[in-house]
Amino acid sequence: MMNVQTRVLRRSLLFTAGCLLAVALRAQEVPAGAPVPSKTTALSLFGEPLTAIPMSATAQQEREERYRVAKAAAEARPDDVEAQVWWGRRAAWLGRFQEAVDVFSRALVRFPGDPRLLRHRGHRYITLRRFDLAVGDLKEAARRASGGSDVAEEGEGSAKVPTDTLRSNIWYHLGIAHYLAGDFEAALHAERECLRLPYTPDREAGVRFWSYLALRRLGRLEEARRELSPIRPNMAVVENRAYLLLMMMYKGELSPDSLLAPGVAGNDPLDPVILRYGVGAWYLVEGRRAEAVQLDREVLTFGQWHSFAHIAAEADLQRLGETPPSRSPAPGA
């Protein structure tokens, strides 16, 4: 059986070869000087091409404009590390994840070891399914950030009030990288480090959700139940309501079926992805494999392949030796 590093290397080589072939073919078809769109931005854990993330025309336009402003600022101020961070972040929010990694990598040459750059590159390595590289960056970011003062991190919208900090984001994302790679003990350690820092209800919901699942995968049921003891239905979550609902289900206060109805958590397109993964992950640890596999496959049909829940569904299917929807046998085959 291939280990994680071998699978990652093979996906990287396949992706590079595919991109080179695509560029060569398009060079013959596209007039000189015309923009050449790249349809494939990453590969799934199954080696399948992942194309542009769906978003509304309004969101696309707004993000394009913010990206242009951030890119211009970064190019005008090459010695401003924060400007480089925002260029990469704006690229990522447009779904240009490899570009974001490239921006952060170039900036790290100028600002070696900067924890902000390592934190964000680590996040986008997760998106690109490079879990080993993500873990390396985020571990180093945690080490580098431990000696200085913590700083707030702004969200995507310019008017959004920062709710998380650099250190908490480093540990949170490190835990997720470990979880996706199947190292549940390391995932649990990182998420617990996150809760040693000041946190918001949203951050607590995310941390306890992934910690609960890691504990269940480790067979530590009683400890998993204790992990949920602080969770209350009236927690003041803003963005992570899907996580909260899932944990209320894990506590026995909601049914699995109630979380699969349309519009349960809100209007966020990630909500049905998170809810299906969370219910499926619970089915899996409860020994209901067929139902877990069905929900994981449903997760992959929403196209939100940048979400942690989507990536986790891919990882679970792969570990189970299952196939994604496009490779599923036809009915009656």
Long-range contacts (C-beta under 8 A, 24 or more apart in sequence): 4-131, 4-132, 4-181, 4-182, 5-132, 7-45, 8-129, 8-130, 8-131, 8-132, 8-133, 10-47, 11-43, 11-45, 11-47, 11-129, 12-130, 14-43, 14-47, 15-40, 15-42, 15-43, 18-43, 18-49, 41-95, 41-96, 41-97, 41-98, 42-97, 42-98, 42-127, 42-128, 42-129, 42-305, 43-129, 44-129, 44-305, 44-314, 44-324, 45-129, 45-311, 45-314, 45-315, 45-318, 46-314, 46-317, 46-318, 46-323, 46-324, 46-327, 48-324, 48-326, 50-305, 52-95, 53-95, 53-303, 53-304, 53-305, 53-306, 54-269, 54-303, 54-304, 55-95, 60-94, 63-90, 63-93, 63-94, 64-94, 66-90, 66-93, 66-158, 67-91, 67-93, 67-94, 74-103, 78-110, 79-110, 81-107, 81-110, 81-111, 81-114, 81-116, 81-117, 82-116, 84-110, 84-111, 84-117, 85-116, 85-117, 85-120, 88-117, 88-120, 88-121, 88-124, 89-120, 89-156, 92-120, 92-123, 92-124, 92-127, 93-156, 95-306, 97-124, 97-127, 97-128, 97-306, 98-128, 100-124, 101-125, 101-128, 113-140, 113-144, 114-144, 115-140, 115-141, 115-142, 115-144, 115-145, 115-166, 115-170, 116-141, 116-166, 118-144, 119-145, 119-166, 119-169, 119-170, 119-173, 122-170, 122-173, 122-174, 122-177, 123-169, 123-173, 125-177, 126-173, 126-176, 126-177, 126-180, 126-308, 126-311, 127-306, 127-311, 129-311, 129-314, 131-177, 131-180, 131-181, 132-181, 134-173, 134-174, 134-177, 135-174, 135-177, 135-178, 135-181, 138-170, 138-173, 138-174, 138-177, 139-174, 141-170, 142-167, 142-170, 142-171, 142-174, 142-193, 145-170, 150-197, 163-200, 163-202, 163-203, 163-238, 164-200, 164-202, 164-203, 165-197, 165-198, 167-197, 168-194, 168-197, 168-198, 168-199, 168-203, 171-197, 172-203, 172-206, 172-207, 175-207, 175-210, 175-211, 175-214, 176-210, 176-308, 179-210, 179-213, 179-214, 179-312, 180-308, 180-311, 180-312, 180-315, 181-315, 182-315, 182-319, 184-214, 184-215, 184-217, 184-218, 185-214, 185-218, 187-211, 187-214, 188-214, 188-215, 188-218, 201-235, 201-236, 201-237, 201-238, 201-240, 202-237, 202-238, 202-239, 202-240, 204-230, 204-235, 205-231, 205-235, 205-237, 205-240, 205-243, 205-244, 205-247, 206-240, 206-243, 208-243, 208-247, 209-240, 209-243, 209-246, 209-247, 209-278, 212-247, 212-250, 213-278, 213-281, 213-285, 216-281, 216-282, 216-285, 217-285, 224-250, 239-268, 241-265, 241-266, 241-271, 242-266, 242-268, 242-270, 242-271, 242-274, 242-275, 242-278, 243-274, 243-278, 245-275, 246-274, 246-275, 246-278, 246-279, 246-282, 249-278, 249-279, 249-282, 250-282, 256-282, 256-283, 269-302, 269-304, 270-304, 270-307, 270-309, 272-302, 273-299, 273-302, 273-304, 273-307, 273-309, 273-310, 274-307, 274-309, 276-309, 276-313, 277-309, 277-310, 277-312, 277-313, 278-309, 280-313, 280-316, 281-312, 281-316, 284-316, 289-320, 292-316, 293-317, 293-320, 293-322, 296-322, 297-322, 297-324, 297-325, 297-328, 300-324, 300-325, 301-325
